[in-house]
Amino acid sequence: MQLNSALLLTLAALPLVLLLFAWRAWKAHDRQIVNGSRRTLFWGGASATVISLLLYIGFALASGVHALVWLRVGFWTGATGVVLCFFGKGKSRAFSTISAGLTWAVWLLFAWAPA
């Protein structure tokens, strides 16, 4: 693994830990509080955040191969995660929204970085 890939992977550590806390809080308590479409929307947002984070890890490991494709898909799944995570409740909403926001911010950094 190259040094660049290792540095990129360290940027994924905090959102990943926060996302794990969000899923844990969702399973333990918050799932019973949220009903109906809010539950579905929150679950979709947390899932979009997972996909965005996995795409980021894939991008870090591929280190620049077809960066524009990784960037577009990762950026928009991250943006979807940020919006839909607001529909949760309690600690799961807080953790997942922060995790989605951090993941989206990392994708934004790569969007504005010079080529």
Backbone hydrogen bonds, N-H to C=O, Kabsch-Sander energy under -0.5 kcal/mol:
donor,donor_aa,acceptor,acceptor_aa,energy
6,A,2,Q,-1.9
7,L,3,L,-2.3
8,L,4,N,-2.4
9,L,5,S,-2.2
10,T,6,A,-1.5
11,L,7,L,-1.0
12,A,8,L,-0.5
12,A,9,L,-0.9
13,A,10,T,-0.9
14,L,10,T,-0.5
16,L,12,A,-1.8
17,V,13,A,-2.3
18,L,14,L,-2.5
19,L,15,P,-2.2
20,L,16,L,-2.0
21,F,17,V,-2.1
22,A,18,L,-2.1
23,W,19,L,-2.3
24,R,20,L,-2.0
25,A,21,F,-2.6
26,W,22,A,-2.3
27,K,23,W,-2.4
28,A,24,R,-2.3
29,H,25,A,-2.3
30,D,25,A,-2.0
31,R,26,W,-1.8
32,Q,29,H,-1.1
33,I,29,H,-0.6
33,I,30,D,-0.5
34,V,30,D,-1.6
38,R,35,N,-1.0
39,R,36,G,-0.5
40,T,36,G,-1.4
41,L,37,S,-2.9
42,F,38,R,-2.6
43,W,39,R,-2.5
44,G,40,T,-2.3
45,G,41,L,-2.2
46,A,42,F,-2.8
47,S,43,W,-2.2
48,A,44,G,-2.4
49,T,45,G,-2.0
50,V,46,A,-2.0
51,I,47,S,-2.4
52,S,48,A,-2.6
53,L,49,T,-2.5
54,L,50,V,-2.6
55,L,51,I,-2.6
56,Y,52,S,-2.1
57,I,53,L,-2.3
58,G,54,L,-2.5
59,F,55,L,-2.6
60,A,56,Y,-2.6
61,L,57,I,-2.2
62,A,58,G,-2.4
63,S,59,F,-1.6
64,G,59,F,-0.7
66,H,64,G,-0.5
67,A,64,G,-1.1
69,V,66,H,-0.7
70,W,66,H,-1.7
71,L,67,A,-2.7
72,R,68,L,-2.4
73,V,69,V,-2.1
74,G,70,W,-2.5
75,F,71,L,-2.6
76,W,72,R,-2.1
77,T,73,V,-2.1
78,G,74,G,-2.0
79,A,75,F,-2.3
80,T,76,W,-2.1
81,G,77,T,-2.2
82,V,78,G,-2.2
83,V,79,A,-2.0
84,L,80,T,-2.6
85,C,81,G,-1.9
86,F,83,V,-0.9
87,F,84,L,-1.5
88,G,85,C,-1.4
92,S,89,K,-0.6
94,A,90,G,-1.6
95,F,91,K,-2.9
96,S,92,S,-2.3
97,T,93,R,-2.3
98,I,94,A,-2.1
99,S,95,F,-2.5
100,A,96,S,-2.8
101,G,97,T,-2.5
102,L,98,I,-2.5
103,T,99,S,-2.4
104,W,100,A,-2.7
105,A,101,G,-2.3
106,V,102,L,-2.1
107,W,103,T,-2.0
108,L,104,W,-2.3
109,L,105,A,-2.2
110,F,106,V,-1.7
111,A,107,W,-1.8
112,W,108,L,-2.0
113,A,109,L,-0.9
